[in-house]
Amino acid sequence: MVNGKKLLVSASPHLRTKDTTRGIMLDVASLNIDGIVIMDMGLLQIAKEEKILDKIVFSPSTYLTNKDSASYLSSLGVKRLVLAKEISLNNIFEIKNNITSDVEITMYGYRNIFYSKRHIKTIYRENFNV
């Protein structure tokens, strides 16, 4: 924490070898930070092998939509999961009530509803009687 704020570092495996990426992940994990945000299963595997899952915030963007996927990642020891922005409130509660990891949800505007591939408009209408 820096000045009372959590400090997270975003990691990307692009244009690096696995050994270089592993070294960078270990260097970053040794810093006084609250977490490393990753979006890649390869980085998750490196974090597992190097036993730094307690620093990992897994943010796969639109892919984390159900309790089974979240439960699997939580069972690996991932510190925090970022859920898909399009899922319903009921899905969010179902996921959180079935895992031990922290849950994060990015919420902003109505655009997610209109660009979702998951029939979110229908779910929205059903839940809000619109």
Buried (B, 14 or more C-beta within 10 A) or exposed (E): EEEEEEEBBEBEBEEEEEEEBBBBBEEBBEEEBBBBBBBBEEBBEBBBEBEBBEBBBBBBEBBBBBBEBBBEBBEBBBBBBBBBBBBBEEBBEBBBEEBEBBBEBEEEEEEBEEEBEBEBEEBBEEEEEE
